[in-house]
Amino acid sequence: MPGIFLFFSTFIFICGLYGLVSNTENLVFSLVSMELLLLSISLNFIYFSIFLHQPNGQIFSILLLSVAASEAALGLSLLLTSSKMKNSLKTVDFSLLRG
């Protein structure tokens, strides 16, 4: 039974890594891929926390999910700024947002 959870978490991590490496153009797809990476890491922390009967992994998972939420908020604000200025969602256009 433990192998199924690790396989599922590894599969989610590989999907997120593939999405992040293969797509360098679309910001939304890159954000979703980064969220998948952080989710799979968080699942591993929760699983090992339950398996070892230690609450440290669950606490660290909550911290990791809060970092993921702040990363998503920052990415969506960049997305709105880029779409207003250039009417594009390509990551190449972010060099024009320098202040």
Biopython code that builds the backbone (N, CA, C, O; Angstrom):
import numpy as np
from Bio.PDB.StructureBuilder import StructureBuilder

atoms = [
    (1, "MET", "N", (0.806, -1.208, 0.000)),
    (1, "MET", "CA", (0.000, 0.000, 0.000)),
    (1, "MET", "C", (0.850, 1.273, 0.000)),
    (1, "MET", "O", (0.455, 2.248, -0.640)),
    (2, "PRO", "N", (1.991, 1.311, 0.683)),
    (2, "PRO", "CA", (2.785, 2.554, 0.648)),
    (2, "PRO", "C", (3.317, 2.889, -0.739)),
    (2, "PRO", "O", (3.497, 4.061, -1.069)),
    (3, "GLY", "N", (3.567, 1.873, -1.546)),
    (3, "GLY", "CA", (4.101, 2.122, -2.878)),
    (3, "GLY", "C", (3.137, 2.867, -3.773)),
    (3, "GLY", "O", (3.563, 3.621, -4.648)),
    (4, "ILE", "N", (1.839, 2.668, -3.572)),
    (4, "ILE", "CA", (0.836, 3.341, -4.400)),
    (4, "ILE", "C", (0.865, 4.848, -4.147)),
    (4, "ILE", "O", (0.794, 5.640, -5.087)),
    (5, "PHE", "N", (0.968, 5.238, -2.883)),
    (5, "PHE", "CA", (0.998, 6.664, -2.562)),
    (5, "PHE", "C", (2.268, 7.323, -3.098)),
    (5, "PHE", "O", (2.220, 8.435, -3.623)),
    (6, "LEU", "N", (3.391, 6.640, -2.966)),
    (6, "LEU", "CA", (4.643, 7.207, -3.478)),
    (6, "LEU", "C", (4.636, 7.271, -5.001)),
    (6, "LEU", "O", (5.147, 8.226, -5.587)),
    (7, "PHE", "N", (4.056, 6.252, -5.645)),
    (7, "PHE", "CA", (3.963, 6.273, -7.105)),
    (7, "PHE", "C", (3.090, 7.427, -7.572)),
    (7, "PHE", "O", (3.431, 8.113, -8.536)),
    (8, "PHE", "N", (1.961, 7.649, -6.891)),
    (8, "PHE", "CA", (1.056, 8.745, -7.256)),
    (8, "PHE", "C", (1.737, 10.099, -7.086)),
    (8, "PHE", "O", (1.625, 10.964, -7.956)),
    (9, "SER", "N", (2.434, 10.285, -5.985)),
    (9, "SER", "CA", (3.123, 11.547, -5.736)),
    (9, "SER", "C", (4.258, 11.764, -6.744)),
    (9, "SER", "O", (4.475, 12.882, -7.212)),
    (10, "THR", "N", (4.971, 10.698, -7.069)),
    (10, "THR", "CA", (6.044, 10.804, -8.056)),
    (10, "THR", "C", (5.486, 11.110, -9.437)),
    (10, "THR", "O", (6.083, 11.879, -10.191)),
    (11, "PHE", "N", (4.352, 10.518, -9.773)),
    (11, "PHE", "CA", (3.719, 10.786, -11.061)),
    (11, "PHE", "C", (3.299, 12.249, -11.167)),
    (11, "PHE", "O", (3.491, 12.872, -12.211)),
    (12, "ILE", "N", (2.732, 12.802, -10.104)),
    (12, "ILE", "CA", (2.346, 14.219, -10.110)),
    (12, "ILE", "C", (3.581, 15.111, -10.241)),
    (12, "ILE", "O", (3.556, 16.117, -10.950)),
    (13, "PHE", "N", (4.669, 14.734, -9.546)),
    (13, "PHE", "CA", (5.901, 15.523, -9.630)),
    (13, "PHE", "C", (6.475, 15.500, -11.037)),
    (13, "PHE", "O", (6.914, 16.533, -11.543)),
    (14, "ILE", "N", (6.479, 14.335, -11.676)),
    (14, "ILE", "CA", (7.027, 14.226, -13.032)),
    (14, "ILE", "C", (6.168, 15.005, -14.025)),
    (14, "ILE", "O", (6.697, 15.640, -14.937)),
    (15, "CYS", "N", (4.852, 14.962, -13.855)),
    (15, "CYS", "CA", (3.969, 15.747, -14.730)),
    (15, "CYS", "C", (4.236, 17.241, -14.578)),
    (15, "CYS", "O", (4.292, 17.964, -15.573)),
    (16, "GLY", "N", (4.400, 17.704, -13.354)),
    (16, "GLY", "CA", (4.694, 19.114, -13.129)),
    (16, "GLY", "C", (6.051, 19.523, -13.669)),
    (16, "GLY", "O", (6.195, 20.603, -14.242)),
    (17, "LEU", "N", (7.046, 18.668, -13.492)),
    (17, "LEU", "CA", (8.380, 18.966, -14.000)),
    (17, "LEU", "C", (8.407, 18.985, -15.520)),
    (17, "LEU", "O", (9.045, 19.846, -16.125)),
    (18, "TYR", "N", (7.711, 18.035, -16.134)),
    (18, "TYR", "CA", (7.635, 18.014, -17.597)),
    (18, "TYR", "C", (6.926, 19.260, -18.123)),
    (18, "TYR", "O", (7.355, 19.853, -19.113)),
    (19, "GLY", "N", (5.847, 19.651, -17.462)),
    (19, "GLY", "CA", (5.131, 20.848, -17.886)),
    (19, "GLY", "C", (5.956, 22.107, -17.727)),
    (19, "GLY", "O", (5.848, 23.023, -18.544)),
    (20, "LEU", "N", (6.774, 22.171, -16.697)),
    (20, "LEU", "CA", (7.604, 23.349, -16.475)),
    (20, "LEU", "C", (8.761, 23.424, -17.468)),
    (20, "LEU", "O", (9.113, 24.504, -17.941)),
    (21, "VAL", "N", (9.350, 22.269, -17.780)),
    (21, "VAL", "CA", (10.494, 22.253, -18.695)),
    (21, "VAL", "C", (10.047, 22.402, -20.146)),
    (21, "VAL", "O", (10.702, 23.093, -20.927)),
    (22, "SER", "N", (8.941, 21.761, -20.512)),
    (22, "SER", "CA", (8.539, 21.753, -21.917)),
    (22, "SER", "C", (7.910, 23.055, -22.372)),
    (22, "SER", "O", (7.984, 23.393, -23.553)),
    (23, "ASN", "N", (7.294, 23.792, -21.466)),
    (23, "ASN", "CA", (6.595, 25.005, -21.865)),
    (23, "ASN", "C", (7.278, 26.212, -21.247)),
    (23, "ASN", "O", (7.295, 26.382, -20.027)),
    (24, "THR", "N", (7.836, 27.042, -22.104)),
    (24, "THR", "CA", (8.448, 28.283, -21.611)),
    (24, "THR", "C", (7.712, 29.507, -22.128)),
    (24, "THR", "O", (8.146, 30.634, -21.888)),
    (25, "GLU", "N", (6.612, 29.308, -22.830)),
    (25, "GLU", "CA", (5.905, 30.418, -23.447)),
    (25, "GLU", "C", (4.728, 30.918, -22.624)),
    (25, "GLU", "O", (4.567, 32.127, -22.460)),
    (26, "ASN", "N", (3.905, 30.020, -22.107)),
    (26, "ASN", "CA", (2.653, 30.405, -21.477)),
    (26, "ASN", "C", (2.826, 30.487, -19.967)),
    (26, "ASN", "O", (3.286, 29.537, -19.334)),
    (27, "LEU", "N", (2.460, 31.614, -19.403)),
    (27, "LEU", "CA", (2.629, 31.841, -17.970)),
    (27, "LEU", "C", (1.650, 31.011, -17.150)),
    (27, "LEU", "O", (2.015, 30.498, -16.093)),
    (28, "VAL", "N", (0.426, 30.873, -17.613)),
    (28, "VAL", "CA", (-0.581, 30.129, -16.856)),
    (28, "VAL", "C", (-0.180, 28.666, -16.736)),
    (28, "VAL", "O", (-0.300, 28.077, -15.662)),
    (29, "PHE", "N", (0.290, 28.083, -17.815)),
    (29, "PHE", "CA", (0.722, 26.688, -17.794)),
    (29, "PHE", "C", (1.935, 26.502, -16.880)),
    (29, "PHE", "O", (2.046, 25.483, -16.198)),
    (30, "SER", "N", (2.833, 27.472, -16.862)),
    (30, "SER", "CA", (3.987, 27.396, -15.969)),
    (30, "SER", "C", (3.572, 27.477, -14.506)),
    (30, "SER", "O", (4.126, 26.772, -13.663)),
    (31, "LEU", "N", (2.602, 28.331, -14.200)),
    (31, "LEU", "CA", (2.111, 28.438, -12.822)),
    (31, "LEU", "C", (1.432, 27.147, -12.364)),
    (31, "LEU", "O", (1.628, 26.711, -11.230)),
    (32, "VAL", "N", (0.644, 26.544, -13.231)),
    (32, "VAL", "CA", (-0.013, 25.287, -12.887)),
    (32, "VAL", "C", (1.024, 24.189, -12.672)),
    (32, "VAL", "O", (0.870, 23.362, -11.774)),
    (33, "SER", "N", (2.065, 24.172, -13.475)),
    (33, "SER", "CA", (3.122, 23.171, -13.322)),
    (33, "SER", "C", (3.870, 23.351, -11.998)),
    (33, "SER", "O", (4.198, 22.367, -11.334)),
    (34, "MET", "N", (4.139, 24.597, -11.614)),
    (34, "MET", "CA", (4.797, 24.833, -10.329)),
    (34, "MET", "C", (3.903, 24.435, -9.162)),
    (34, "MET", "O", (4.386, 23.927, -8.151)),
    (35, "GLU", "N", (2.610, 24.663, -9.302)),
    (35, "GLU", "CA", (1.677, 24.241, -8.255)),
    (35, "GLU", "C", (1.642, 22.717, -8.138)),
    (35, "GLU", "O", (1.540, 22.186, -7.032)),
    (36, "LEU", "N", (1.727, 22.012, -9.263)),
    (36, "LEU", "CA", (1.772, 20.551, -9.219)),
    (36, "LEU", "C", (3.038, 20.052, -8.514)),
    (36, "LEU", "O", (2.993, 19.081, -7.759)),
    (37, "LEU", "N", (4.149, 20.712, -8.763)),
    (37, "LEU", "CA", (5.396, 20.341, -8.091)),
    (37, "LEU", "C", (5.275, 20.501, -6.578)),
    (37, "LEU", "O", (5.644, 19.604, -5.820)),
    (38, "LEU", "N", (4.760, 21.644, -6.147)),
    (38, "LEU", "CA", (4.632, 21.892, -4.713)),
    (38, "LEU", "C", (3.592, 20.971, -4.072)),
    (38, "LEU", "O", (3.745, 20.570, -2.918)),
    (39, "LEU", "N", (2.546, 20.640, -4.811)),
    (39, "LEU", "CA", (1.530, 19.728, -4.283)),
    (39, "LEU", "C", (2.094, 18.332, -4.082)),
    (39, "LEU", "O", (1.802, 17.689, -3.073)),
    (40, "SER", "N", (2.893, 17.854, -5.020)),
    (40, "SER", "CA", (3.459, 16.507, -4.873)),
    (40, "SER", "C", (4.452, 16.444, -3.711)),
    (40, "SER", "O", (4.515, 15.436, -3.006)),
    (41, "ILE", "N", (5.214, 17.493, -3.509)),
    (41, "ILE", "CA", (6.135, 17.528, -2.377)),
    (41, "ILE", "C", (5.351, 17.543, -1.069)),
    (41, "ILE", "O", (5.721, 16.874, -0.105)),
    (42, "SER", "N", (4.272, 18.306, -1.046)),
    (42, "SER", "CA", (3.432, 18.375, 0.144)),
    (42, "SER", "C", (2.773, 17.029, 0.444)),
    (42, "SER", "O", (2.654, 16.641, 1.606)),
    (43, "LEU", "N", (2.346, 16.319, -0.598)),
    (43, "LEU", "CA", (1.775, 14.985, -0.401)),
    (43, "LEU", "C", (2.792, 14.019, 0.199)),
    (43, "LEU", "O", (2.446, 13.198, 1.049)),
    (44, "ASN", "N", (4.035, 14.115, -0.239)),
    (44, "ASN", "CA", (5.083, 13.257, 0.340)),
    (44, "ASN", "C", (5.290, 13.569, 1.817)),
    (44, "ASN", "O", (5.427, 12.653, 2.628)),
    (45, "PHE", "N", (5.315, 14.847, 2.175)),
    (45, "PHE", "CA", (5.465, 15.214, 3.579)),
    (45, "PHE", "C", (4.313, 14.670, 4.426)),
    (45, "PHE", "O", (4.525, 14.149, 5.521)),
    (46, "ILE", "N", (3.093, 14.801, 3.904)),
    (46, "ILE", "CA", (1.931, 14.310, 4.655)),
    (46, "ILE", "C", (1.975, 12.797, 4.786)),
    (46, "ILE", "O", (1.701, 12.255, 5.857)),
    (47, "TYR", "N", (2.318, 12.110, 3.696)),
    (47, "TYR", "CA", (2.352, 10.652, 3.748)),
    (47, "TYR", "C", (3.387, 10.155, 4.759)),
    (47, "TYR", "O", (3.081, 9.294, 5.583)),
    (48, "PHE", "N", (4.592, 10.684, 4.701)),
    (48, "PHE", "CA", (5.622, 10.223, 5.627)),
    (48, "PHE", "C", (5.327, 10.648, 7.059)),
    (48, "PHE", "O", (5.747, 9.976, 8.002)),
    (49, "SER", "N", (4.613, 11.753, 7.231)),
    (49, "SER", "CA", (4.210, 12.161, 8.561)),
    (49, "SER", "C", (3.227, 11.160, 9.162)),
    (49, "SER", "O", (3.319, 10.818, 10.341)),
    (50, "ILE", "N", (2.288, 10.696, 8.345)),
    (50, "ILE", "CA", (1.335, 9.690, 8.822)),
    (50, "ILE", "C", (2.031, 8.354, 9.043)),
    (50, "ILE", "O", (1.757, 7.663, 10.024)),
    (51, "PHE", "N", (2.922, 7.994, 8.141)),
    (51, "PHE", "CA", (3.613, 6.706, 8.221)),
    (51, "PHE", "C", (4.524, 6.618, 9.447)),
    (51, "PHE", "O", (4.621, 5.561, 10.070)),
    (52, "LEU", "N", (5.188, 7.718, 9.798)),
    (52, "LEU", "CA", (6.128, 7.730, 10.918)),
    (52, "LEU", "C", (5.506, 8.226, 12.223)),
    (52, "LEU", "O", (6.186, 8.283, 13.247)),
    (53, "HIS", "N", (4.224, 8.583, 12.196)),
    (53, "HIS", "CA", (3.502, 9.082, 13.380)),
    (53, "HIS", "C", (4.170, 10.312, 13.985)),
    (53, "HIS", "O", (4.298, 10.428, 15.204)),
    (54, "GLN", "N", (4.589, 11.219, 13.123)),
    (54, "GLN", "CA", (5.187, 12.485, 13.545)),
    (54, "GLN", "C", (4.406, 13.631, 12.907)),
    (54, "GLN", "O", (4.145, 13.581, 11.705)),
    (55, "PRO", "N", (4.026, 14.651, 13.653)),
    (55, "PRO", "CA", (3.249, 15.761, 13.068)),
    (55, "PRO", "C", (4.113, 16.784, 12.330)),
    (55, "PRO", "O", (3.579, 17.737, 11.764)),
    (56, "ASN", "N", (5.414, 16.608, 12.325)),
    (56, "ASN", "CA", (6.290, 17.611, 11.702)),
    (56, "ASN", "C", (6.038, 17.748, 10.207)),
    (56, "ASN", "O", (6.070, 18.858, 9.677)),
    (57, "GLY", "N", (5.790, 16.648, 9.527)),
    (57, "GLY", "CA", (5.546, 16.701, 8.092)),
    (57, "GLY", "C", (4.268, 17.428, 7.744)),
    (57, "GLY", "O", (4.211, 18.139, 6.742)),
    (58, "GLN", "N", (3.237, 17.258, 8.564)),
    (58, "GLN", "CA", (1.976, 17.943, 8.306)),
    (58, "GLN", "C", (2.103, 19.440, 8.538)),
    (58, "GLN", "O", (1.518, 20.239, 7.806)),
    (59, "ILE", "N", (2.861, 19.817, 9.548)),
    (59, "ILE", "CA", (3.098, 21.238, 9.821)),
    (59, "ILE", "C", (3.893, 21.868, 8.681)),
    (59, "ILE", "O", (3.580, 22.970, 8.233)),
    (60, "PHE", "N", (4.918, 21.166, 8.219)),
    (60, "PHE", "CA", (5.721, 21.681, 7.117)),
    (60, "PHE", "C", (4.910, 21.726, 5.826)),
    (60, "PHE", "O", (5.136, 22.591, 4.980)),
    (61, "SER", "N", (3.973, 20.805, 5.673)),
    (61, "SER", "CA", (3.110, 20.804, 4.500)),
    (61, "SER", "C", (2.197, 22.028, 4.490)),
    (61, "SER", "O", (1.967, 22.618, 3.434)),
    (62, "ILE", "N", (1.684, 22.408, 5.635)),
    (62, "ILE", "CA", (0.857, 23.619, 5.714)),
    (62, "ILE", "C", (1.691, 24.852, 5.363)),
    (62, "ILE", "O", (1.207, 25.749, 4.673)),
    (63, "LEU", "N", (2.931, 24.902, 5.829)),
    (63, "LEU", "CA", (3.826, 26.001, 5.477)),
    (63, "LEU", "C", (4.099, 26.022, 3.984)),
    (63, "LEU", "O", (4.113, 27.089, 3.370)),
    (64, "LEU", "N", (4.312, 24.867, 3.400)),
    (64, "LEU", "CA", (4.589, 24.772, 1.967)),
    (64, "LEU", "C", (3.383, 25.195, 1.142)),
    (64, "LEU", "O", (3.544, 25.848, 0.111)),
    (65, "LEU", "N", (2.184, 24.838, 1.574)),
    (65, "LEU", "CA", (0.983, 25.246, 0.843)),
    (65, "LEU", "C", (0.739, 26.746, 0.955)),
    (65, "LEU", "O", (0.194, 27.348, 0.030)),
    (66, "SER", "N", (1.130, 27.362, 2.067)),
    (66, "SER", "CA", (1.000, 28.822, 2.165)),
    (66, "SER", "C", (1.990, 29.522, 1.242)),
    (66, "SER", "O", (1.673, 30.568, 0.674)),
    (67, "VAL", "N", (3.176, 28.961, 1.087)),
    (67, "VAL", "CA", (4.143, 29.506, 0.121)),
    (67, "VAL", "C", (3.607, 29.354, -1.294)),
    (67, "VAL", "O", (3.771, 30.252, -2.120)),
    (68, "ALA", "N", (2.963, 28.216, -1.582)),
    (68, "ALA", "CA", (2.386, 28.003, -2.907)),
    (68, "ALA", "C", (1.260, 28.985, -3.189)),
    (68, "ALA", "O", (1.116, 29.452, -4.318)),
    (69, "ALA", "N", (0.463, 29.303, -2.180)),
    (69, "ALA", "CA", (-0.618, 30.269, -2.365)),
    (69, "ALA", "C", (-0.077, 31.672, -2.635)),
    (69, "ALA", "O", (-0.616, 32.398, -3.471)),
    (70, "SER", "N", (0.979, 32.050, -1.934)),
    (70, "SER", "CA", (1.567, 33.370, -2.184)),
    (70, "SER", "C", (2.239, 33.415, -3.554)),
    (70, "SER", "O", (2.221, 34.452, -4.217)),
    (71, "GLU", "N", (2.822, 32.315, -3.976)),
    (71, "GLU", "CA", (3.424, 32.241, -5.313)),
    (71, "GLU", "C", (2.352, 32.374, -6.384)),
    (71, "GLU", "O", (2.567, 33.036, -7.398)),
    (72, "ALA", "N", (1.207, 31.754, -6.169)),
    (72, "ALA", "CA", (0.106, 31.853, -7.134)),
    (72, "ALA", "C", (-0.430, 33.275, -7.196)),
    (72, "ALA", "O", (-0.746, 33.763, -8.281)),
    (73, "ALA", "N", (-0.539, 33.948, -6.060)),
    (73, "ALA", "CA", (-1.020, 35.331, -6.049)),
    (73, "ALA", "C", (-0.054, 36.250, -6.783)),
    (73, "ALA", "O", (-0.481, 37.120, -7.542)),
    (74, "LEU", "N", (1.227, 36.068, -6.567)),
    (74, "LEU", "CA", (2.222, 36.884, -7.261)),
    (74, "LEU", "C", (2.208, 36.608, -8.762)),
    (74, "LEU", "O", (2.311, 37.532, -9.569)),
    (75, "GLY", "N", (2.082, 35.345, -9.131)),
    (75, "GLY", "CA", (2.029, 34.996, -10.553)),
    (75, "GLY", "C", (0.797, 35.546, -11.238)),
    (75, "GLY", "O", (0.870, 35.997, -12.381)),
    (76, "LEU", "N", (-0.338, 35.514, -10.551)),
    (76, "LEU", "CA", (-1.552, 36.065, -11.156)),
    (76, "LEU", "C", (-1.478, 37.582, -11.279)),
    (76, "LEU", "O", (-2.028, 38.149, -12.223)),
    (77, "SER", "N", (-0.809, 38.248, -10.341)),
    (77, "SER", "CA", (-0.646, 39.695, -10.486)),
    (77, "SER", "C", (0.274, 40.027, -11.664)),
    (77, "SER", "O", (0.041, 41.002, -12.379)),
    (78, "LEU", "N", (1.311, 39.222, -11.864)),
    (78, "LEU", "CA", (2.157, 39.411, -13.049)),
    (78, "LEU", "C", (1.386, 39.142, -14.326)),
    (78, "LEU", "O", (1.585, 39.813, -15.338)),
    (79, "LEU", "N", (0.507, 38.159, -14.271)),
    (79, "LEU", "CA", (-0.312, 37.823, -15.425)),
    (79, "LEU", "C", (-1.234, 38.989, -15.791)),
    (79, "LEU", "O", (-1.365, 39.328, -16.967)),
    (80, "LEU", "N", (-1.868, 39.598, -14.800)),
    (80, "LEU", "CA", (-2.749, 40.736, -15.066)),
    (80, "LEU", "C", (-1.980, 41.941, -15.603)),
    (80, "LEU", "O", (-2.442, 42.625, -16.516)),
    (81, "THR", "N", (-0.817, 42.192, -15.037)),
    (81, "THR", "CA", (-0.005, 43.320, -15.494)),
    (81, "THR", "C", (0.467, 43.116, -16.929)),
    (81, "THR", "O", (0.437, 44.044, -17.737)),
    (82, "SER", "N", (0.897, 41.913, -17.238)),
    (82, "SER", "CA", (1.366, 41.627, -18.587)),
    (82, "SER", "C", (0.234, 41.683, -19.598)),
    (82, "SER", "O", (0.413, 42.180, -20.710)),
    (83, "SER", "N", (-0.928, 41.177, -19.215)),
    (83, "SER", "CA", (-2.032, 41.184, -20.169)),
    (83, "SER", "C", (-2.556, 42.600, -20.406)),
    (83, "SER", "O", (-3.050, 42.893, -21.495)),
    (84, "LYS", "N", (-2.458, 43.482, -19.410)),
    (84, "LYS", "CA", (-2.884, 44.869, -19.611)),
    (84, "LYS", "C", (-1.899, 45.637, -20.475)),
    (84, "LYS", "O", (-2.302, 46.456, -21.302)),
    (85, "MET", "N", (-0.604, 45.378, -20.290)),
    (85, "MET", "CA", (0.399, 46.155, -21.017)),
    (85, "MET", "C", (0.623, 45.652, -22.437)),
    (85, "MET", "O", (0.746, 46.457, -23.361)),
    (86, "LYS", "N", (0.676, 44.350, -22.626)),
    (86, "LYS", "CA", (1.056, 43.809, -23.932)),
    (86, "LYS", "C", (-0.035, 42.976, -24.600)),
    (86, "LYS", "O", (0.136, 42.567, -25.749)),
    (87, "ASN", "N", (-1.155, 42.709, -23.916)),
    (87, "ASN", "CA", (-2.204, 41.822, -24.418)),
    (87, "ASN", "C", (-1.633, 40.463, -24.798)),
    (87, "ASN", "O", (-2.004, 39.882, -25.818)),
    (88, "SER", "N", (-0.731, 39.970, -23.970)),
    (88, "SER", "CA", (-0.066, 38.698, -24.228)),
    (88, "SER", "C", (0.216, 38.014, -22.895)),
    (88, "SER", "O", (0.388, 38.671, -21.868)),
    (89, "LEU", "N", (0.259, 36.685, -22.929)),
    (89, "LEU", "CA", (0.571, 35.914, -21.727)),
    (89, "LEU", "C", (1.896, 35.185, -21.853)),
    (89, "LEU", "O", (2.153, 34.239, -21.108)),
    (90, "LYS", "N", (2.731, 35.602, -22.772)),
    (90, "LYS", "CA", (4.016, 34.941, -22.962)),
    (90, "LYS", "C", (5.010, 35.408, -21.896)),
    (90, "LYS", "O", (5.011, 36.574, -21.501)),
    (91, "THR", "N", (5.845, 34.490, -21.441)),
    (91, "THR", "CA", (6.814, 34.841, -20.412)),
    (91, "THR", "C", (7.961, 35.677, -20.966)),
    (91, "THR", "O", (8.697, 36.297, -20.198)),
    (92, "VAL", "N", (8.122, 35.703, -22.262)),
    (92, "VAL", "CA", (9.183, 36.500, -22.882)),
    (92, "VAL", "C", (8.904, 37.987, -22.713)),
    (92, "VAL", "O", (9.838, 38.788, -22.675)),
    (93, "ASP", "N", (7.648, 38.365, -22.613)),
    (93, "ASP", "CA", (7.271, 39.780, -22.527)),
    (93, "ASP", "C", (7.521, 40.385, -21.154)),
    (93, "ASP", "O", (7.307, 41.586, -20.988)),
    (94, "PHE", "N", (7.957, 39.626, -20.172)),
    (94, "PHE", "CA", (8.145, 40.169, -18.841)),
    (94, "PHE", "C", (9.391, 41.060, -18.721)),
    (94, "PHE", "O", (9.545, 41.768, -17.726)),
    (95, "SER", "N", (10.253, 41.033, -19.693)),
    (95, "SER", "CA", (11.395, 41.934, -19.638)),
    (95, "SER", "C", (10.946, 43.394, -19.862)),
    (95, "SER", "O", (11.681, 44.327, -19.541)),
    (96, "LEU", "N", (9.763, 43.574, -20.401)),
    (96, "LEU", "CA", (9.246, 44.933, -20.627)),
    (96, "LEU", "C", (8.609, 45.516, -19.377)),
    (96, "LEU", "O", (8.262, 46.697, -19.370)),
    (97, "LEU", "N", (8.442, 44.728, -18.318)),
    (97, "LEU", "CA", (7.783, 45.205, -17.113)),
    (97, "LEU", "C", (8.749, 45.805, -16.094)),
    (97, "LEU", "O", (8.374, 46.046, -14.947)),
    (98, "ARG", "N", (9.977, 46.041, -16.506)),
    (98, "ARG", "CA", (10.942, 46.632, -15.566)),
    (98, "ARG", "C", (10.531, 48.049, -15.224)),
    (98, "ARG", "O", (10.033, 48.791, -16.071)),
    (99, "GLY", "N", (10.749, 48.414, -13.961)),
    (99, "GLY", "CA", (10.317, 49.739, -13.513)),
    (99, "GLY", "C", (11.395, 50.750, -13.455)),
    (99, "GLY", "O", (11.145, 51.899, -13.091)),
]
sb = StructureBuilder()
sb.init_structure("model")
sb.init_model(0)
sb.init_chain("A")
sb.init_seg("    ")
for serial, (resi, resn, name, xyz) in enumerate(atoms, 1):
    if name == "N":
        sb.init_residue(resn, " ", resi, " ")
    sb.init_atom(name, np.array(xyz, "f"), 0.0, 1.0, " ", f" {name:<3s}", serial, name[0])
structure = sb.get_structure()
